[in-house]
Amino acid sequence: MAYFRNSAVNLLNLHYGIHSIALSGGGAFFMAYLLEEGVPAPGILGALALILAGRFVIRPIVVVLAPRFGMRPLVIAGTVLSAVQYPFLATVHGIGPALLMVCLLASLGDTIYWSTYHAYFAALGDHEHRGHQVGAREALSAVVGIVSPLLTGWMLVAFGPMIAFGAAAFVLLLSALPLLWTPNVAVAREAPGAFKAAIPGTLLFIADGWTTAGVYFTWQIALFLSLGESFIAYGGALAAAALVGALSGLVLGRHIDRGHGGRAVWLALSLIALVILLRALAVDRAALAVVANALGSFAACLYIPTLMTALYNQSKRAPCPLRFQVAAEGGWDIGGASGALAAALLIGFGAPLSAGILLALFGTAGAFLLLRRHYAEYRRESERPLDYLTAEVGAIEREAEALVRSPRQSLS
């Protein structure tokens, strides 16, 4: 497997796998814990919109810091800062100053981490193995996600939020260790045309952010409520979904690398749309909610390699991968914040949670159109060298035939 020979990407994926223990543990219980502490669903969605708005405002600082320090130190700093939010989360008891502090800390840590992580992965990864490498990363994330939510749910019940979220913070700090052996990647102080080149990725992430607001943010609230507000049942549902994801994680990345990106878009986005509809129907139906949650994990293993292969390849071809990711992540903040606010307003005015989930269909439609365009253009570009070689081979064959027919004339 040639794509495993890139040791830098292997270490980066190891980091992400450890990081995912915290994301699928403490991070996955963010909304469930706030619900348990009396924050209503519109308030939670509003808090998420505030986090994303804060990220959008803070994000330009990454462009200032990266040329001075490079990408790796910022990925490490973002990892450490992301860990700080979890102990503060344990102190939240309803809407108040503690929740505001969590929102501010999450904005800062997530901004520095995700912009530089995606740019770092794009810079270190291999264009020809991109789908494989993303698929391997997501499969590893799914594997650790089987145990982590079960353990976090049990810790919340047995030891309380400070221990459970403190453990998530500790794991995040551990995830920075593999990055000590990865190379730094320099960032140019100036990169003309970098933000213009990021427009396709920004539009794609706006659509993905809007989709996430419905199919993940609003759904996590609905899932916890549908399972009787039980941390144990909620953790079990997340673990079951992770098991499904782990069994299917590597399938589509290989499919994309073989040149079937357009087919992957149809498959992944159709399945995401199906998941959205099923999750809207599953609200307040515990058994169906567990099934819908598991199907969503399978769909994510198809969708994320399709989405991120396109984005990483666009990023690596851009004048500056970091500036590309900063712009694209800003687009995600816009899509996610606006989608979360739209869902919050609908639910606040009396609409069911299913209405907020169904809003994700608009983002899915946008992502489908953008990804289809990307993979169609990529296929045309990849076919051009083949057309050129075919023409060259044809010319050589014609010259050989001429030599056979009239060797003296041709040699003279």
N, C-alpha and C positions, 0 to 999 in steps of 0.2 A: 504494500500500500504506500505509494510514493508520497501521498499527502501527509503521512505521519513522519516523514523525514525532516520536516521543518521544525527544528527543536524549539525555536522561539514561539511558534504558534502552539506547540504542544504545552509549553509552560504557561502561555497565556490562557489556553483552555483549562489547564489545571487550576489556575487562579479563578477562572470563571466558575468552575465546578464547585470550589470551596465557597466562593461568593454566593452561589446559588443556594447553598445550605441556609444561609441567612435570609435570602430573598423568599425561598419557599417555606421558611419557618416564620421568623418574626415579621418579615415583610408581608407575607400572605395573610397574617392575622391583624394587620393594621386596621382594616375597616371593621372586622368582626369585633375587635377589642373596643373600638370607639362606639359601636352600637351597644355593646354590653355596658359601657360607661355612660349611656344616656344621650349620646349625640345622635340626633335624628338623621335619616338617610339624606335629605337635602343638605344638612349641615356637613356631612361627611363629603359629599360631592363638591360642596363649596370649598371645603378645606383642600381637597385635591386640586381644584381649579386654582386656588391661591398658591399652592406649591408650584404648580406649572407656570403661573404668571411670574412668580419670583424667579424661577429658573430662567425665564425669557429675559428678565431685566438684568440678572447677574451674568448671563452667558458671555457677553463681550469681554469680561475679564480673562477668559481662557485665551483669547487671541493676544492679549497683552502679555500673559505669563509664559505661554508656550515657546515663543522664540527665545526667551531668556533661559529657560530650564530644559526644554525638550519635552517629549510626550510622557516618557516613563515616570518621571517624578510627579507629574500631575495625576497620572492614573493612581499612583500610590497615595498621594495626598487626598484624592477624591474618595478612595476606599476608606481611609482613616476617618475623614469627615463624615462619610455616610454612616459609620458606626456610631457616631456621637448621638444621633437622633433617637436611637432605641431606648437608652435609659430614660430620656426625657418623655418618651411615649408612655412609659409605665407610670408617670406622674399625672397623666391626663385623666380628669374626672368630669366630663362634660365640656361644653363650650366655655373657653376662658383663656387666660394668659398662657397656661401650659400648652394648650393645643396650638396657639399662635407660635410659641417657641419651636415646637416640633415642625411646623410648616416652614419656618425660616431656616432651621438647620437642614431639613430635607432638601430645600431649594438649593442651598449652598453645596452640600455634599453631592447631590445628584448632578448638578450642573457641571462641576469640575470632573466628576467621574465619567459620566456617559459620553460627553463630547470627546474627551481624550481617549477613552477606551475604544470607541468605534473607529476613530481615526488610527489608533495604534494597531488594531486588528487589521484594518484595511492596508496599512503600510507594510506590516510583517507577513501578511498572507500571500498565497500564490494565486494568480489569476485563474490558472487552468485547473486548480483544485479547490476553488472557493466554495462550491456547493458542498463538497465532501467535508471541508474544514468547519463550515458553519453547522452542517448536520452532526458532526462528531461533537461539537460544543453543545448543541441542544440535547443530544442524547445523554451526554454526561450530566447536564443540568436536570434532565428528567429522572435519571437514576437516583441522584441525591435527593430529589424531591419526593421520593417514596417514603423515606424514613423521617425526614425533617418535619413535615407538618404533623405527623403522628406524635413525634417527640415534643414539639412545641405545644400542641393541644394538651398533652398530658402535663407538661410543666406549668402551664397556665392554671390548670385545675389544682395540681398538687402543691405548687410552690408560689404561685402568684406571678403577676406581670413583671416585677423587677428581676426575678431570676430568669424567667423565660426570655425577656427582651435583652437582658444583660448577656445571656448566652449568644444571642444573635449578634450583638456588638462584638463579642470576643471572636466569633468565627469570622466576621468581616475583617478584623485585624489580622487574623491568621492568613486570610486569602491574599494579603499583600506579599507574603514571603516568596512565592515563586517568581514574582516580578523582580526580585533582586538579581536574578540570573538572566533576565531578558535584556536585549540591547536597547539603548536609548535611540530615539529617532528625532533628529533635529527638525526644527520648523523655521522656515525662512521668515525674515522680518517683513518682507513685502512679497506679495504674490498677485500681480495684476490679473484680473479676470477670474479670481478664485470664487468670489461670491456669485458671479454670473453663471459660472459652471455648476454651481450648487442648486440652481433653480429646479431641475428635475427631481433631485433628491428631497428638496424642501417640500415640493408639492406632494411627493409620495408619502412623506412623513406626516404632513397635515392630514392626509386621508387615513393613515394608520393610527394617528393619535385620536381622531374622532371615533374610529372603529373601537379602539381600546376603551374609550370612555363608556361605551355601551356594553360591549361583549365581555369586558373584564371588571371595570370599576363598579358599574351598576349591578352586574351579575354577582359579584362577590357579596354584596349586601343582600341580594335576593337569595343566594344560596344559604347564607348563614341563617337568615330568617326562616327559610323553608325547612331547615333541619332543626328547628326548635331552639335556635340560639345555643346550641351545644358545641363547645370547643372540641370535644372528643369526636363527635359526629362530623363536624366540619373538617377537622384534620384527617379523618378517615376518607372523606370524599376527595380531598386534595391528594392524598396518597394513592388512591385508586386511579385517579386521573394521571398521576405521574407514572404509574406502572404502565398504563396504556401508552404514554408518550415514550417511555424507555424502550418498549418493544418495537416502536416504529420510527425511531429518530433518524436512522442513517439512510432511510430508503430514498427520499426525494433528492438529497444533495447529490448523490451519484447520478440520478436521472438528469439533473440540471447540467452537470459537468459534461454529460454526453450530448448536449445540444438540444435538450427537450424543454427549454425554459418556457416556451409558449404553451406547451401542453401542461406544464406544471402550474401555470397561472390559472388555467381553466379548472384544474382539479382542486387546487388549494383554495381559491376564492369561492368556488361553488360550495365546498365543504364548510368554509367559514360562514357563508350565508345560511346554510342549513343549520349550523350550530346556533346562530343568532335566533332563528325562528323557533328552534327547539327549546332554547333557554327562555324565550319569552313565554312559551306554553308551560314551562316547568315551574314557574313561580308558584309557591305554596303547595307543590306536589313533590314530596321528599324523594320518592323512588325515582321519578322522572328527572328530578334535579341532579341526582347522582350520575345518572346516565348521560345527561346533557353536559355535565362538567367533565366527565371522562372523554366524551367525543370531542370536546373542545381542546383537550390536551393532544389528541391525535391530530386534529386539524392544525394546531399550532406547529406540530412537527413537520407538517407539509408547508404551511404558510410562511414561517419564519425563514427557512432557507431560501424560499422563493423571493421573499422581500429583501433579505439582507444580502444575498448574492448580488442582486441588482444594485443595491445601495453601495456595497463595498467596492464593486467594480467601477461604478461611477466615481466613487471617491478616489480610488487609486489613479484613475486617469485624469483627475482634476489637477490644476496647478498647485493646490495645497490641500492634502487630505484633511488636515485639521480644520481649516476654515470651512471646507465643505461640510464636515460633520457639525460644526458649530451652527451653520445656517440650517442644516437639515434638522438638528435637534430643536432649534428654535421653531421650525415648522411643526414638529411633534408637540411642542408645548402649546402652540396656538390651537392645533386640532384637538388635543386632549382637554385643554382648559375650556374651549368653547363647547365641546361635546359634553363635558361634565356639568357645565353651567346650564346647558339646554336640558339635560336630564333632571338637574336639581329643580329647575323652574317647573317642568312638567309635573314632577312628583309633588313639589310644594303646592301646586294648584289643584292637587287631588287626583292626578293621573296615577295609574298603577305602575309598579316597578317595571312591568313588561314593556310599557311605552318607552321608558328610558333605554331598555335593552334594544328595542327595535330601531332606535335612532342610528345604531351602528351600521345598518344596511346602507346608509348614504355614504359612509366612509368606505365600505367594502366595494361599492360600485366605482368610486373614484380610484381606489387602489387597483382594481381590475383593469380599468382603461389605461392607467399609467404604466402598469407592469406589462401589459400586452404590447404597448408601444415600445418599451425598453427592449424586450426580448426579440421583437421583430427587427429592430435596428441592430441589435447585437448579432443576430443571425445573418443579416445582410453583410455586416462588416466581416464576420468570420468566413463568409463564402468568397469574399473578394480575393484573398490570397490563393484559394483553390482555383478560382477562375483563371487567375494569372498563370499558375503552374500548368494548368491544362492547356492554355494557349502556347506556353513555351514547349511543352512536350509535343504538341501538334506540329510546331515549327521544326523541331528536331527530327520528327518522323518524316516530314516532307523532304527535308534535306537528305536524310538517309535514303529515301526512295530515289531521289535524284541521282545520288552517288551510284546506286545499283544500276539504274537505267543507263547512265552515261558517265562511267568513272573517269575517263580521260578528260572530258569536257569539264567536269566538276572540279577535278584536281588542278587543272590549268587555271 
